Amino acid sequence: MVSDMHPEVENERDPITVTVPRACELSGFGLTTIWKFIKEGRLRVRRVPGVDRTLIVYSSLQALLTPDPSENTTVPAPRRPRGRPRGPARQAGASRRSAQDRRTR
């Protein structure tokens, strides 16, 4: 049944749990990252006895993906390129030896 207040929302209730592959789809993280979050305790899971499936508690996935208002959410400044800057006199592929060194060899 479609709600009168939100006609585009068919089901207003969130799921209780989601499977690991579904958590990957919803979050954009890969399987390895999701399992890492589970191991670290950042995602809560439920395992049903007799069923070989790990279910992630949906509210813990939402909490992981919702930014904390106290966190600094600004984008960090871009990093400077590494290595020695190339000047206009020396271009890629140019030899490091001077003209005199080249004549003596």
N, C-alpha and C positions, 0 to 999 in steps of 0.2 A: 504494500500500500504506500502511495506517495504522500508525503506530508504536505499540508497546505502552506506552511511557512517556508519550506525549502523544497520546491517541486523537483529539483535535480537530485535530491538525496532520497534513495529508495530505502536504504537500511540505515537508521541512525545509530545503531549499536555497533560498537567496535567488537572485533573477535576477542575471545578470552586469551587464546594462544594462537600462534602461527608456527608452521614448520620452518626448519632452517632454510630450505630453498626459498620459501615465501618471504622470510625475513631478508634474504639477499635481494629479492626483487623490490621489496618495499624501501629498503635502506640504500641500495646501491653499493653495498659492501660485498666482497667476495666471500666464499665459503670459509676460507682460511681465517679471515678477519672476524667473521661471526663466531667461529669456534674459539678464537683467541679471546674475544670478549666474554664468552661463556666461561672459559677457564679462569679468566681474571675476576669473574664475579660481576662484571659490568652488565650482563644480561642474566635475568633469572629464567630458569627452565623448570619444566615439569616432565617427569617421565612416568608414563602409565605402565603399571605392572603388566607383563605379558605382551606388551606392544613394543616392537623394536623401532621406536621413533622418539626423537627429542623434540619437545614442544617449547617454544620460547613464549614467555608471558608477554603479551602485547604491550601492556603498560610499561614494562621495563625497556622495550624497544622504543616506545614513544619518548620515554625519559632520556634515553641515550641520544636521541636525535633532536630533542628540543633544547635550544641553547639557553643557558642560565643567564638571566638578565644582568647579573653582576659580572659576568665574564666580559672581557674585552673582545668584541667581535669585529674590530677593525682589521683590514687586510694589511699584513706586514709590507714594508717597503721592498721593492725588488732587489735582489742580490746583485752585487757588482760581478762582472765576469771575472773568472779566475785567470791567473797567468799574467805574463808581462804584456802590457799594451804595445801594440805595433804602431810605430811612428810612420809618418809619410815617406821617410827616406828608405825604410826597410819594408818590403812587402812580403807576402807569403811566397815561399819558395826561393827567396834570395839567399845567397851564401853569406855565412858569418865572417868568412875570411876577407881581409882587405885586399885591395888590388896588388899591393906589394907582396903579400904572402902568396898570392896565386902565381906571380912571376917567378918566385924563388923555387917553387916545387916543380 
